[in-house]
Amino acid sequence: MLGTIVNTGCIIAGSIVGSLLKRGLGDKYKDVLYYAMGLSSLALGASTFTRNIPQSEFPVLFILSLAIGGVAGTALDLDGRTKALIAKRGGEGLANGLISACLLFCVGTFSIVGPIMSATTGDNTFLYTNATLDLVTSMVFAATYGIGIVFSAAVLFCWQGAFYLLGKLAAGSALLQGTFVNELSIVGGVLIISSGLSLLRIKDCKTLNYLPALLVPLIWFLVKGLF
């Protein structure tokens, strides 16, 4: 768990530094950072998707995941409820920024493979690399949206902690030997693209309503492992 603790600490540190920088930024510079995060989300999401889709053994799984997850999330109104809760604390801008930050920090190869490698081999290289990236990213997000971005650190800790536990429990199993991480990354890439579209104010896709889509690949591989 050392790598996850370091990663979490970097986000907290970056959020504090970024929030201090925010006080000296004019509105035009805040807008520049806002759109920079939107463009970065599109680029990172597209990169994640295109890098993983050629290796997919189940090319339609991400479509089924988004469809099933989207319906489930919409029925639960995850996006509306979460944004309303965050907006009460810091406004709609913080809600969009925090959601985007959580997706960027959590839904990526480093943040999924890293804790699994840490649990199974003791190698924290991926997590330390991810921590460095998240330190810079959290600074930019906090400079744009404020100290509220620090709450994404708790989300990241729980997310990576879950995969660390999964790695400990499923070491050597078919779940980790298959393409689970690859399929999960494809779905995550689409969610990051969706987040970028919202930040750029092109289209509010209600990204959080699709969050259950991340569970579909897990269920698929668990069921597949039974046969």
N, C-alpha and C positions, 0 to 999 in steps of 0.2 A: 504493500500500500504506500510505500515511500514515494514512488513516482506520482501517484494521485495526490498525495498531500502537497508535494512540491508544485504540481500543476494548479491546485486549488489556491495555494498561497500566492502564486504569480498573478492569478486573476484578481485576487483581493488587492495586492500591491498596485497592479496596473490601474484598477478602478479608482483607488485613492489618488494616485498621481494624476490620472486623467481628469478627475473631478476638480482638482486644484487648478489645472490648466484651463478648465472651462471658464473660470471666472475672468480670465483675461482675453477671451475670444469674443470678437464682435459677431453679430448675426450672420454676416455674409460668410464668415469663416466656418461658423457652425453649419450653415447650409452646405458648404463644400464638403465637410466631413460627413454630413448626413448622406449625401449622394455618393461619396466615396465608399461608404459602407454598403450602399445598395449595389454599386457596380462590383465591389469585391465579392459580395454574396453571389451575384450572377456568375462571376468568373469561377469562384471556388465550387459552386454547385455544378456548373457545366463540366468542370474539370473532373470532379468526383464521378459524375455520371458517365462521361465518355471513357474514363480510364477503366471503369469496372464493367460496363455493359458488354464489351467484346468477350469477357471471360465468363459471362453468365451461362450456367447450364440450364437455366429456366428463364428465358428472355421475357416471358409474359408474366412472371411472378410479380414484378414491380407494378404492372398494370392492375393485376388483381389486388395487390396490397393497397394501392392508392384508392381503388374503388371501394373495397370492403372497409378500409380504415376511414375513408372520407365519410361514408354513410354512418358508421358508428360514431365518429367524432361530431358529426352534424346533429345526430340524434341527442347526443349529450351536451351539445352547444359548448364544446371545450373552448373554442376561440372567443366567443362572446363573454362567457363567464370569467375567463382568465383576464382578458383585456379590461373588463369592468372592474375586477378586483385590483389590478395594478394601477388603472387610471385613477382610482380613488386616492391612491398614495402619491402618484407623481405625474398624472396626466397621460393623454393618449400617446404622446411622443415616446415617453418612457416605456409604455406597454409594448409598442412596436419594436423599440430598440432592445428591450430585454428579451423578447421572444427571439429576435434575430441573433442576439449574442448567444443565447442558450443553444440554438441550432448550430451556429458556427463552432462553438466550443465542443459540443457533444457529438454531433453527427458528422464524424469524419473518420478516416481510416486510423489515424494515430490514436484517437480517443476511444476507439473500439478494440483495435488490435493491441494497443499499448497495455491496458490492464490485463488482458488475457495472457500476453507474453510475460508480464510481471508475475502473474499467478503461477504459470506453468514452468517458466524457465528462470525467473528472478531477474530478467533483463528489463531495465527501466529506460532504455535508450529512446524508444518511441515516446514515452511519457515526458522525458526531459526535453525532447525536441518540441513536443506539443506545448509544453509549459512556456518555452521561449516565445513561440508564436502567439500564444494566448496572452502573454504579458503585454506585447505590443498592441494586439487587437483590443484588449480590454481598456488600454489607455485611450485609444481613439474613440471607442464607444462611450466611455465615461466622459471624455472631453465634449462629446456631442450630446449625451443624454443625462449626464450627472451621476452621482454616487450610487443611484439605484441599481446600476449595472452590477454592483458587487454581489447582489443576490444570485447572479448566475453561477457564482462559485459554489454555492450550496447545491445547485442543480447538477453541476459537473461532478461534484464529489459523489453524489448519490448515483449518478449515471455510471461513472467509472467504477465505483464500488460494486455495482450490480454485475458488471462484466468481470471484475476481479473474482467475485464469488462464483460466477458461472465458470470461470477458468479453473478454479479450485475443485468444483464439483464435477465438471465434465472433462477434465484432463484426459486426453487419449480417446475420447468418445467420438462417434461419427459426426456429432454436431459440430465440433471444432475442426474435424478433418475434412469436412465438406466445404461448400462454397457459401456458408452462412454469412460470414463477414462480408463477402463480396456482394451478395444479394441485399444485405442490409445497407451497405454503402450506396447502392444504386437508388434505393428508396430515399435515403438521406440526402443524396445529391439533388433529387427533385424537390425535396422540402426546402433546401437552402435556396434553390432558384426561386421558389415561390416566395420565400422571405425577401429576397432581393427585389422582386417585382413590387412588393408592398412598400419597401423602403424608398423606392424610386417613384412611388405614387403612380405607377402604371396600372396596376390591378391589385386590389385587395383579395387575395385568394383564400383568406381565412385559414392560414397555414396550420394553426393548432388543431383544426378539425381533422386534419390528415395525420396527426401524430399517432393514432392507433395503427396506422399502416406499418409502423416499425415492428409491431408485434406479429404481423402476418408471416414474415419469413421465419421467425422463431417457431411459430406453431407449425408451419409447413415442414420444417426440418425435424421437429419432434415427432410429428405424425409419420413422416417418411421413415424415420429411424425404427419405427415399430414393425415395419414390413420388410 
